[in-house]
Amino acid sequence: ADREDAMSETLRALEMYRSFAEGPLAMPVIAGEKPENERFPGAVATYSIEAMMQDGKALQAGTTHYLGTGFAKAAGIQYQDKEGTQQTCHTTSWGVSTRLIGGLIMTHGDDDGLRVPPQVAPHQIVILPMLRDNDEDEALLAYCEEIRASLVMQQSLGEPIRVLLDKRPGKATGKRWGWVKKGVPLILEIGGRDAGAGQVSVLRRDVLWNERAKPDFQGQAKEEFIAAASGLLEEIQSSLFVQAREKRDANIVRDIESLDALAKFYDDKNRYPGWVEVKWSRPTGDELESAVKKLKDLKLTMRNSSMDEEPVSGTCIFTGKPAVQRIFIARAY
């Protein structure tokens, strides 16, 4: 590929990362270019998506690199252009890893375990019959199977709804908390009375507790729940993303104008650590090394400069020179 094609491919991959993270994973990210000191060795430019975890640290959740022609020259990768001339390829490198799984867990998890966005949840709905090992169990299981069969005929988030009927022996409360810990978006707990009344008791994993500090079950008519299930899963998917984005945005500070103020911000033990976005002049050479060292002394790193940033004015926090960009500073994994 030529330079234009390679750069286009690099940025397409970055947007693919952002779309997947903020879509199926419901994990808000900042997509942008890494500073020179954080580039992949030999790359001309490196881009990343950065996500804020619940402890305020940044997770580099995926990178994509424009490698220029350096690697192609070393490997002898060429192509013939329209004029028949041999040209050295401009190459790229990109891919994400299982750290996205860690990112999902640390973005959405709470004190009770996982909270898995419905779009990637192995089981979107789990049905728990309250079995009593007596003659009534057969009718209860038939009622639950009827609900399961109706739900799997529907689609939500572009796919058939994934439903599990948990027929294992054991107390419903124990099984319920097992599924809560696994982050199932919707848990239906159904007893003999529910079946007799044509109802279901619904537990939403994204909003587990009510004002009485008890699991917040919502009783609904069976047909009403079945009709609403698709929209409810979409609502939970959106809810998890909004919760994470609001927490992230509330903990990004943009009014730090000096290194002393930056140090004071992160030294405040009563403040949620979060991120700081500062103005900078894209220093290179010794100036960049000096900036990196100062941040390292504070246990901080430069993350990236957002692709969506607006024009900036003012002076660089590191050099005092006119700023050309903003860059995110954070403690990171």
N, C-alpha and C positions, 0 to 999 in steps of 0.2 A: 504494500500500500504506500501511497505518497503521504506527505506530511498532513495534508488536509483530511484525507480519509482516516489516517491513524488517530488524529486528534478527535475527529468526530466519533470514532469507535470508542475511544477512551471515555468521552463524556456520555456516550450512550450507555456504557456499562455503569457509570456513576448514577445515572438517572434510573437504571434498572434496579440498582441497590436501594436507592431511596424509595422507589415505588413498592418494592417488596417489603422493606422494613416498615414503612408507614401504612401499607395496605394489609396483607395477611398477618404480619407480626404486630400491628398496631403500636409500633415503636417509633416515636418521633425522632428524627435525626437532622443534623446539620450537614448538608453536602457542600464541600468546598475544597480548595487547593491547600495542600500541606506546605509549610515553609520549607526553604531550601535544606535546612538541617534535618528535616524529617522525610526527605525524599528516599525512595528506593535507590540503593547504590547504582549509579550509572544512568538513572532516569533523567529525562529533561524536565518532567513535571509529574507530580504524584497528587492524586485526589483521594478524598476519603469521605465516609459518612461517620459522624460522631454522635453517639447517643449518651444521654445523661442517665446514670443509674440512680437508684433510690438513695444511695449514700452521697450523692453529689459528684461522684467521680465520672470521668469521661471514659467511654469505651469506643475505641476505634473499631467499628463494626464491619468495615470493608474498605479495601483500597483498589485503585485502578491507576495504571502508570502509562505515560507516554514515554517510550524509550528512545525516541529519535532513531538514528542509524547506527549507534555504537554497537549494539548487540548484533545487528545484521552484518556489519562489517566483520566482526569477529567470527561469525558463523558462516560467512559467505552467502548470505541470503539476498538474491537479486531477482529482478523482474524485467521484462522487456516492455518499454513504453510504446506509445503509438507510432513513434518515429523509428522504432526498431533498435533503440539504444538500450543497453543494459544499465539499469538503475539499482541503487541499493535501497532495500525496503526500509520504510519507517515502521517500527513495530510497537506493539502494546503488550501489556501483561495485566491480567485482572482475574479476580475470583474471590469468593467469600468462603468462610470456613464455619466450623461448628461453634465458633465464638458467638454466632448469631443465636444459638440456643441459649447460651449463657446470658446474652443480652435480653432475650425474651423473659427468662426467669427473673433476672435482677430488675427489669423494668416493671413487671406486673405482679410479682410475688408479694405476699403479705405474711403476717404472723401465723396464718393458718396453712400456708403452703403455696402451691402454684395457683396462678390464675391464667388460664390459657385462652387466647383469643379464639372465638368460635371457628374462624376460617382455617386455623391449623390444628384445632383440637381433634385428637383421634376419635373421641366420642363427644359429640356436641350436646347430647341429652342422655342421661342415664336414668332409668326407671327402677326404683327400689320398692318392690312389694314387701309389705310387713308380714312376712310368713310366720305362722305360729305352729307349724307342724301338726295341723289338724285337718279335718275334712273341708274346712273353708278355703284352704290354700288353692285348691284346683280352680275354683271360681275366681279367686283373686288373680291368679296367674293368667287366666283367660281374659279377664278385663284388661290387665296390663299389656298382654300381647295384642289385643285389639288397638290399644293406643299406639303401641310401637309400629304396628303395621300401617296405621293411618299416617303417622309422622314420616316414615321413610318414603312415602309416596310423594312427599312435598320437597321443594327445593328451597335452599337459602344460601345466599352468598355464592350463587352460581353452581351449586352442586346439590345432589340429594342429601337430605338431613341424615346425619350419622347418629344412630340411636342404639343404645345397649340396654337390654333387659337383664338385670342382674338377678339371677335365680339362685345364687349361692345360699347355702344355709347360714344362719347367724342373725344376730340382732340387727335391725335396720339402722339403729343409731351408729353402731360400729362401722357398718358398711358406708353409711352416709359420710362420716368423717374421713373415711379412706378416699372417697371420691372428691370430697372437698380439698383434701391435700393434693390430689392430682390435678385440680384446677378445672374440672368439668364445668362448662358454662351454665348448664341447667340441670338440676337434679329434681326428679319427681319422686316423692315419697307417698306411697299409696297403701292405705290400710283397708280393712273390710268396710268401715263406715264410709270411706271415700268412694269405694266401688258401689256401695248401696245407694249413695246419693248422686252417683254419676259425676264425681268430682276428682280433682287432682290437687295435691299440695306441692307448690313450686318453690324451689330455692334457687335464687340467682347468685352465681359466684362473684359477680363484679360488685354487688352491694350485699354482702353477706349478713350484716348485722342491722337490727332495727334499734330504735331509741331505748328499748328495754334490755339491750345487750343480749338478745337471744337471736338465734338464726331466724332470719326474716322469711318465713314461709308465707306464700300467698295462695289462698284457696281459690280455685276457679272451677267452673263447670268444665267437664272434659272436652266438649265440642268447642267451647270458647277458647280453651288453651290450644287445641290442635289448630284452629284457624289462625291463632296469633303467633304460633311458634316460629315461623319463618321470620316475621318482622322482629320478634323478640331477640333472636340470635343476631340479626343485623344491628339492633340497638345495643347489644352488649359489645359487639365488635367496635362500634363507634365510641361507646362509653369508655372502654379501656384506653383507646387512643387519646380521647379528650382528657381523661384523668392524667395520663402521663405527660401530655403536652402542656397542660396547665401548670403542673408541678415544675416541669423544666423551665418554662418561660418565666415563672415567678421567681426562679432562682438563677437567672442570668442578670448580672449587674453590668451596666454600661457607663457609669459615671466615675470610674477610676482614672485619674489623670497623672499618677506618679507611681514609681516603684515603691516608695514608702507607703503610699495608700494601699497598694496591692498587698504588701507584706502585712499591713495592719488588718486588712480584710480577712486574710487567711489565718491570722493569729487569733482571731476572735472565736473562742471556743463555744460561745453561745449562739453563733450564727451558723445556719446551714451552709456547708462549704460552697456548693454550686459552682458556677463558671463566671469568669469575668471576660467581657469582650472589650479590648483596648485598641486604641489607634496605634498604627505603626508605619514605618517608612520602608518596609521590606529591606532591612539592612543585609549586607553580605560581608564576607571576609571576617576581619577582626571584630567589627561592630556586631555581627551576628553571633560570633562565638562569645562575646562579652554578655550579650543579652541572654543566651542560652545558659551560661554559667550562673548569672544572677537568678534566673528562674530555678535552676537546679538547686541552688542553695535554699530556696523556699519550697523545694519538693514539688515544683510546678513544671508543666510542659506546655509548649505551643501546640494547639490542636489543628485548626484549619481556618481559612478565611472563607466565609460563606459565599456561595455562587449567587445568592440572592441579595447581597448587601447593597445598600444605597451609597451614593457618593459621600466621601468623608472629607472633613476639614479639620484643622488643628495640628497639633504636633505629636510626634512619635513618643511614646512612653519610655522608650529605650535610648533613643539618640537625640531627642529634642529637635530633629529635623521635621519638615512638613510631612504629615501623614498622607499615605496614599491608599491605605486599606484599614480595615479592622481585623483583628485576629482573636480567636478564642483561647483563653488561658485556663488551665484546670489541672487538678490532680487527676491521675489516670491509672487505669489498669494496664 
